[in-house]
Amino acid sequence: MKKHTLFGKVLFWLGFLIFILGFMFNETLGIIQDVPASVYSFSIPAIIIGIILVIISNVFQKEND
């Protein structure tokens, strides 16, 4: 994480947090059971968005001087 800019670090940790929340509330993969349908419907998009944010964070790296 030393080579990333501040924006890249924020994107990474935000994406990681969204991914973990989506993973936790997923009915088939997650830890929490008996999840309401409204929360379960957002778990797969949260996992996908989290992965995309982590991948995009790699674009924001510091330039070598």
DSSP file with accessible surface (Angstrom, degrees, kcal/mol):
  #  RESIDUE AA STRUCTURE BP1 BP2  ACC     N-H-->O    O-->H-N    N-H-->O    O-->H-N    TCO  KAPPA ALPHA  PHI   PSI    X-CA   Y-CA   Z-CA
    1    1 A M    >         0   0   88      0, 0.0     3,-1.0     0, 0.0     8,-0.1   0.000 360.0 360.0 360.0  -6.3    0.0    0.0    0.0
    2    2 A K  T 3   +     0   0  188      1,-0.2    60,-0.1    59,-0.0     0, 0.0   0.808 360.0  55.0 -68.3 -27.2    3.0    2.3    0.1
    3    3 A K  T 3  S+     0   0  123     58,-0.1    59,-3.4     2,-0.0     2,-0.2   0.532  92.8  89.7 -86.8  -3.5    2.9    2.8   -3.6
    4    4 A H  B <  S-A   61   0A  11     -3,-1.0    57,-0.3    57,-0.3    54,-0.1  -0.630  75.3-120.7 -94.0 152.0   -0.7    3.9   -3.7
    5    5 A T     >  -     0   0   44     55,-1.6     4,-2.2    -2,-0.2     5,-0.2  -0.256  36.5 -99.0 -76.3 173.0   -2.0    7.5   -3.5
    6    6 A L  H  > S+     0   0  137      1,-0.2     4,-2.4     2,-0.2     5,-0.2   0.913 126.0  51.4 -61.8 -42.1   -4.3    8.5   -0.7
    7    7 A F  H  > S+     0   0  115      1,-0.2     4,-2.5     2,-0.2    -1,-0.2   0.897 108.9  51.5 -62.8 -38.1   -7.3    8.2   -3.1
    8    8 A G  H  > S+     0   0    0      2,-0.2     4,-2.2     1,-0.2    -1,-0.2   0.895 109.5  49.5 -65.6 -38.0   -6.2    4.7   -4.1
    9    9 A K  H  X S+     0   0   69     -4,-2.2     4,-2.5     2,-0.2     5,-0.2   0.912 111.0  49.3 -67.2 -41.3   -5.9    3.7   -0.5
   10   10 A V  H  X S+     0   0   82     -4,-2.4     4,-2.5     1,-0.2     5,-0.3   0.924 111.6  49.2 -64.1 -43.0   -9.4    5.0    0.3
   11   11 A L  H  X S+     0   0   21     -4,-2.5     4,-2.6     1,-0.2     5,-0.2   0.911 111.3  50.3 -61.6 -42.1  -10.8    3.2   -2.8
   12   12 A F  H  X S+     0   0   47     -4,-2.2     4,-2.6     2,-0.2    -2,-0.2   0.954 114.1  42.0 -61.9 -51.6   -9.1   -0.1   -1.7
   13   13 A W  H  X S+     0   0  141     -4,-2.5     4,-2.4     2,-0.2    -1,-0.2   0.868 115.2  50.7 -69.3 -33.8  -10.4    0.0    1.9
   14   14 A L  H  X S+     0   0   83     -4,-2.5     4,-2.5    -5,-0.2     5,-0.2   0.935 112.9  46.3 -66.1 -43.9  -13.9    1.1    0.8
   15   15 A G  H  X S+     0   0    0     -4,-2.6     4,-2.5    -5,-0.3    -2,-0.2   0.902 112.4  50.6 -64.1 -39.1  -14.1   -1.7   -1.8
   16   16 A F  H  X S+     0   0   94     -4,-2.6     4,-2.5    -5,-0.2    -2,-0.2   0.922 111.5  48.0 -64.8 -43.1  -12.8   -4.2    0.8
   17   17 A L  H  X S+     0   0   95     -4,-2.4     4,-2.5     2,-0.2     5,-0.2   0.930 112.7  47.5 -64.4 -44.2  -15.4   -3.1    3.3
   18   18 A I  H  X S+     0   0   45     -4,-2.5     4,-2.5     1,-0.2     5,-0.2   0.907 112.0  51.1 -64.2 -40.4  -18.2   -3.3    0.8
   19   19 A F  H  X S+     0   0   61     -4,-2.5     4,-2.5    -5,-0.2    -2,-0.2   0.939 111.1  47.3 -61.8 -46.2  -17.0   -6.7   -0.4
   20   20 A I  H  X S+     0   0   59     -4,-2.5     4,-2.6     2,-0.2    -2,-0.2   0.912 112.5  49.2 -64.1 -42.0  -17.0   -8.0    3.2
   21   21 A L  H  X S+     0   0   75     -4,-2.5     4,-1.9     2,-0.2    -1,-0.2   0.920 112.7  47.8 -63.8 -42.7  -20.4   -6.7    4.0
   22   22 A G  H  < S+     0   0    2     -4,-2.5     4,-0.5    -5,-0.2    -2,-0.2   0.891 112.9  48.9 -63.7 -38.0  -21.8   -8.2    0.8
   23   23 A F  H >< S+     0   0   76     -4,-2.5     3,-0.7    -5,-0.2    -2,-0.2   0.894 109.9  51.5 -68.3 -39.6  -20.2  -11.5    1.6
   24   24 A M  H 3< S+     0   0   52     -4,-2.6     8,-1.5     1,-0.2    -1,-0.2   0.886 112.5  44.6 -65.6 -39.4  -21.5  -11.5    5.2
   25   25 A F  T 3< S+     0   0   65     -4,-1.9     2,-0.3    -5,-0.2    -1,-0.2   0.436  84.1 113.7 -90.4   2.4  -25.1  -10.9    4.2
   26   26 A N    <>  -     0   0    1     -3,-0.7     4,-1.6    -4,-0.5     6,-0.1  -0.576  62.3-144.4 -73.3 133.7  -25.2  -13.4    1.3
   27   27 A E  T  4 S+     0   0   88     -2,-0.3    -1,-0.1     1,-0.2     7,-0.1   0.859  94.0  35.1 -71.1 -35.3  -27.5  -16.2    2.2
   28   28 A T  T  4 S+     0   0  111      1,-0.1    -1,-0.2     5,-0.0    -2,-0.0   0.847 133.0  23.7 -89.1 -34.4  -25.5  -19.0    0.5
   29   29 A L  T  4 S+     0   0  100     -6,-0.1    -2,-0.2     0, 0.0    -1,-0.1   0.718 104.0  92.8-100.6 -26.6  -22.0  -17.9    1.2
   30   30 A G  S  < S-     0   0   10     -4,-1.6    -6,-0.2     2,-0.1    -5,-0.1   0.006  70.6-127.2 -80.2 176.3  -22.2  -15.6    4.2
   31   31 A I  S    S+     0   0  130     -7,-0.2     2,-0.5    -8,-0.1    -6,-0.1   0.847  88.0  75.4 -85.2 -40.4  -22.0  -15.9    7.9
   32   32 A I        -     0   0   66     -8,-1.5     3,-0.2    -6,-0.1     2,-0.2  -0.643  66.1-163.6 -84.1 124.9  -25.3  -14.4    8.9
   33   33 A Q        +     0   0  111     -2,-0.5    -6,-0.1     1,-0.2    -2,-0.1  -0.584  64.9  40.8-100.0 169.4  -28.3  -16.5    8.3
   34   34 A D  S    S+     0   0  157     -2,-0.2    -1,-0.2     1,-0.2    -7,-0.0   0.935  75.5 174.9  57.4  50.6  -32.0  -15.4    8.2
   35   35 A V        -     0   0   13     -3,-0.2    -1,-0.2     1,-0.1    -8,-0.0  -0.682  35.0-108.4 -86.3 136.7  -31.2  -12.3    6.2
   36   36 A P     >  -     0   0   79      0, 0.0     4,-2.4     0, 0.0     3,-0.4  -0.281  28.0-115.5 -60.9 153.4  -34.2  -10.2    5.1
   37   37 A A  H  > S+     0   0   81      1,-0.2     4,-2.1     2,-0.2     5,-0.1   0.828 113.0  57.8 -62.6 -32.9  -34.9  -10.3    1.3
   38   38 A S  H  > S+     0   0   76      2,-0.2     4,-0.5     1,-0.2    -1,-0.2   0.890 111.3  41.4 -67.5 -37.0  -34.1   -6.6    0.8
   39   39 A V  H >4 S+     0   0   55     -3,-0.4     3,-0.9     2,-0.2     4,-0.4   0.894 112.9  54.2 -75.6 -38.7  -30.6   -7.0    2.3
   40   40 A Y  H >X S+     0   0   81     -4,-2.4     3,-1.3     1,-0.2     4,-0.6   0.874 101.5  59.3 -63.8 -35.2  -30.0  -10.3    0.5
   41   41 A S  H 3< S+     0   0   68     -4,-2.1    -1,-0.2     1,-0.3    -2,-0.2   0.755 107.0  47.6 -68.1 -21.1  -30.8   -8.7   -2.9
   42   42 A F  T <X S+     0   0  142     -3,-0.9     4,-1.7    -4,-0.5    -1,-0.3   0.460  90.8  83.5 -95.9  -0.8  -28.0   -6.2   -2.4
   43   43 A S  H <> S+     0   0    2     -3,-1.3     4,-2.1    -4,-0.4     5,-0.2   0.931  90.3  45.9 -72.4 -44.4  -25.4   -8.8   -1.4
   44   44 A I  H  X S+     0   0   83     -4,-0.6     4,-2.4     2,-0.2     5,-0.2   0.943 114.5  47.4 -65.8 -46.6  -24.3   -9.9   -4.9
   45   45 A P  H  > S+     0   0   56      0, 0.0     4,-2.9     0, 0.0     5,-0.2   0.892 111.2  53.3 -61.2 -34.1  -24.0   -6.3   -6.3
   46   46 A A  H  X S+     0   0   22     -4,-1.7     4,-2.4     2,-0.2    -2,-0.2   0.904 108.6  49.0 -66.1 -39.8  -22.1   -5.3   -3.2
   47   47 A I  H  X S+     0   0   22     -4,-2.1     4,-2.1     2,-0.2    -1,-0.2   0.937 114.1  45.8 -63.5 -44.2  -19.6   -8.1   -3.7
   48   48 A I  H  X S+     0   0   89     -4,-2.4     4,-2.4     2,-0.2    -2,-0.2   0.930 113.5  48.2 -66.0 -44.5  -19.2   -7.1   -7.4
   49   49 A I  H  X S+     0   0   88     -4,-2.9     4,-2.5     1,-0.2    -1,-0.2   0.904 110.3  53.1 -64.5 -39.5  -18.8   -3.4   -6.6
   50   50 A G  H  X S+     0   0    0     -4,-2.4     4,-2.1    -5,-0.2    -1,-0.2   0.924 109.8  47.1 -61.5 -43.4  -16.3   -4.2   -3.9
   51   51 A I  H  X S+     0   0   81     -4,-2.1     4,-2.3     1,-0.2    -2,-0.2   0.917 111.6  51.2 -64.9 -41.4  -14.1   -6.2   -6.3
   52   52 A I  H  X S+     0   0   84     -4,-2.4     4,-2.8     1,-0.2    -2,-0.2   0.917 109.5  50.0 -63.4 -41.9  -14.3   -3.5   -8.9
   53   53 A L  H  X S+     0   0   33     -4,-2.5     4,-1.8     2,-0.2    -1,-0.2   0.893 109.7  50.8 -64.9 -38.2  -13.2   -0.8   -6.4
   54   54 A V  H  X S+     0   0   40     -4,-2.1     4,-0.6     2,-0.2    -1,-0.2   0.924 112.8  46.3 -65.5 -40.3  -10.3   -2.9   -5.3
   55   55 A I  H >< S+     0   0  106     -4,-2.3     3,-1.1     1,-0.2     4,-0.3   0.922 111.7  50.8 -67.6 -42.5   -9.2   -3.4   -8.9
   56   56 A I  H >X S+     0   0   73     -4,-2.8     3,-1.8     1,-0.2     4,-0.6   0.829  98.0  68.0 -65.6 -29.8   -9.7    0.3   -9.8
   57   57 A S  H >< S+     0   0    1     -4,-1.8     3,-0.7     1,-0.3    -1,-0.2   0.776  88.0  67.3 -62.6 -22.9   -7.6    1.3   -6.7
   58   58 A N  T << S+     0   0   84     -3,-1.1    -1,-0.3    -4,-0.6    -2,-0.2   0.702  89.7  64.5 -70.3 -17.3   -4.5   -0.2   -8.5
   59   59 A V  T <4 S+     0   0  111     -3,-1.8     2,-1.5    -4,-0.3    -1,-0.2   0.841  88.7  72.3 -72.8 -31.1   -4.7    2.5  -11.1
   60   60 A F    <<  +     0   0   74     -3,-0.7   -55,-1.6    -4,-0.6     2,-0.3  -0.610  67.7 144.6 -91.4  81.6   -3.9    5.2   -8.5
   61   61 A Q  B     -A    4   0A  86     -2,-1.5   -57,-0.3   -57,-0.3     2,-0.1  -0.871  52.5-103.2-117.4 151.7   -0.3    4.6   -7.8
   62   62 A K        -     0   0  118    -59,-3.4     2,-0.2    -2,-0.3   -57,-0.0  -0.426  37.9-115.1 -70.1 146.6    2.4    7.1   -7.0
   63   63 A E        -     0   0  171     -2,-0.1     2,-0.3     1,-0.1    -1,-0.1  -0.575  28.5-112.8 -81.4 145.4    4.9    8.0   -9.8
   64   64 A N              0   0  163     -2,-0.2    -1,-0.1     1,-0.1     0, 0.0  -0.613 360.0 360.0 -76.9 134.4    8.5    7.0   -9.3
   65   65 A D              0   0  204     -2,-0.3    -1,-0.1     0, 0.0     0, 0.0  -0.544 360.0 360.0 -92.5 360.0   10.8   10.1   -9.0
